[in-house]
Amino acid sequence: MKLLHVDTSPKSERSNSRALGRYFVETLALGTASLTIDHLDLVTDPAPAMTEAFTIASYTPAAERTVEMKRALVASDALCVRMLDADALVFAMPMYNWSMPAAFKAFIDAVVRAGITYVATADGRYVGALGTKKILFLTTRGGDLRPGSPLAGMDALTPALRAAFEFMGAVDPRFVDAQPVQFAQPDDRAAALDRARIELDQIAEEWTGQPILAAA
Ligand SMILES: Cc1cc2nc3c(=O)[nH]c(=O)nc-3n(C[C@H](O)[C@H](O)[C@H](O)COP(=O)(O)O)c2cc1C
């Protein structure tokens, strides 16, 4: 299995999303004989910022692009290749102001590409290229937005991720949301991380088809 593992938190050792992402990948490795990992850190290796040249080039048919246009798309093309090359995608990120960090939004803006990650059909439909991939979004939230919480209606992150990736063809993307991991008592934070690890174990077992933890 080829895995693209994307990190987005500006925190390093203190990051909950990075720690949970590592935990998931390590668990997955226990049940996967040949796991190849492509790690993309969007903090040290950010997706390209949007430019006028990019907006023009990306909507110009490939056969009509000038050298300058092609140059404007190089970084985006490379990110698309890394994503399309993988069998499984793991995106770890903190919730920032109810949605995604800007670093991950820049990544989405770079990989939602006409003719590469989706095509528009003559009869007006959009067909995405991610349909065969296993996809996990691992988000960490300082507060508690679970159903029933007063903050539950504030989650603009899950719908935004779902819209962008389902547009690119994602089928049944999985979401593990660790919450509350900051604005809560230590016991509640620890319980949130435990719940997330249990969900990650289950997804790793689903993805590998192996009873990883019973064997460990
Ligand atoms: C700029 C900023 C904005 C944040 N916005 C929210 C928010 O809207 N809702 C929330 O529950 N937590 C919010 N948090 C808390 C983070 O989501 C939380 O600390 C998370 O665990 C960070 O993930 P990390 O440890 O991987 O960096 C915010 C934190 C920062 C620094």
The ligand as an SDF file (V2000), in Angstrom:
LIG
                    3D

 31 33  0  0  0  0  0  0  0  0999 V2000
   -5.2500   29.8990   15.5330 C   0  0  0  0  0  0  0  0  0  0  0  0
   -6.0130   28.8180   16.2650 C   0  0  0  0  0  0  0  0  0  0  0  0
   -7.3720   28.6900   16.0480 C   0  0  0  0  0  0  0  0  0  0  0  0
   -8.0750   27.6850   16.7000 C   0  0  0  0  0  0  0  0  0  0  0  0
   -9.4150   27.5720   16.4590 N   0  0  0  0  0  0  0  0  0  0  0  0
  -10.1140   26.5950   17.0890 C   0  0  0  0  0  0  0  0  0  0  0  0
  -11.5050   26.4480   16.8370 C   0  0  0  0  0  0  0  0  0  0  0  0
  -12.1240   27.1490   16.0570 O   0  0  0  0  0  0  0  0  0  0  0  0
  -12.1540   25.4570   17.4930 N   0  0  0  0  0  0  0  0  0  0  0  0
  -11.5230   24.6060   18.3510 C   0  0  0  0  0  0  0  0  0  0  0  0
  -12.1710   23.7140   18.9040 O   0  0  0  0  0  0  0  0  0  0  0  0
  -10.1910   24.7100   18.5910 N   0  0  0  0  0  0  0  0  0  0  0  0
   -9.4900   25.6800   17.9770 C   0  0  0  0  0  0  0  0  0  0  0  0
   -8.1310   25.8020   18.1940 N   0  0  0  0  0  0  0  0  0  0  0  0
   -7.4590   24.7780   19.0390 C   0  0  0  0  0  0  0  0  0  0  0  0
   -6.8020   23.7040   18.1700 C   0  0  0  0  0  0  0  0  0  0  0  0
   -7.6970   23.1540   17.2420 O   0  0  0  0  0  0  0  0  0  0  0  0
   -6.3020   22.5640   19.0780 C   0  0  0  0  0  0  0  0  0  0  0  0
   -5.3740   23.0690   20.0130 O   0  0  0  0  0  0  0  0  0  0  0  0
   -5.6670   21.4450   18.2860 C   0  0  0  0  0  0  0  0  0  0  0  0
   -5.3640   20.3550   19.1210 O   0  0  0  0  0  0  0  0  0  0  0  0
   -4.3880   21.8840   17.6140 C   0  0  0  0  0  0  0  0  0  0  0  0
   -3.8610   20.7730   16.8780 O   0  0  0  0  0  0  0  0  0  0  0  0
   -2.2820   20.5200   16.9210 P   0  0  0  0  0  0  0  0  0  0  0  0
   -1.9520   20.1750   18.3600 O   0  0  0  0  0  0  0  0  0  0  0  0
   -2.0470   19.3830   15.9920 O   0  0  0  0  0  0  0  0  0  0  0  0
   -1.6090   21.7730   16.4690 O   0  0  0  0  0  0  0  0  0  0  0  0
   -7.4150   26.8000   17.5870 C   0  0  0  0  0  0  0  0  0  0  0  0
   -6.0360   26.9390   17.7840 C   0  0  0  0  0  0  0  0  0  0  0  0
   -5.3380   27.9450   17.1430 C   0  0  0  0  0  0  0  0  0  0  0  0
   -3.8530   28.0700   17.3860 C   0  0  0  0  0  0  0  0  0  0  0  0
  1  2  1  0
  2  3  1  0
  2 30  2  0
  3  4  2  0
  4  5  1  0
  4 28  1  0
  5  6  2  0
  6  7  1  0
  6 13  1  0
  7  8  2  0
  7  9  1  0
  9 10  1  0
 10 11  2  0
 10 12  1  0
 12 13  2  0
 13 14  1  0
 14 15  1  0
 14 28  1  0
 15 16  1  0
 16 17  1  0
 16 18  1  0
 18 19  1  0
 18 20  1  0
 20 21  1  0
 20 22  1  0
 22 23  1  0
 23 24  1  0
 24 25  2  0
 24 26  1  0
 24 27  1  0
 28 29  2  0
 29 30  1  0
 30 31  1  0
M  END
$$$$
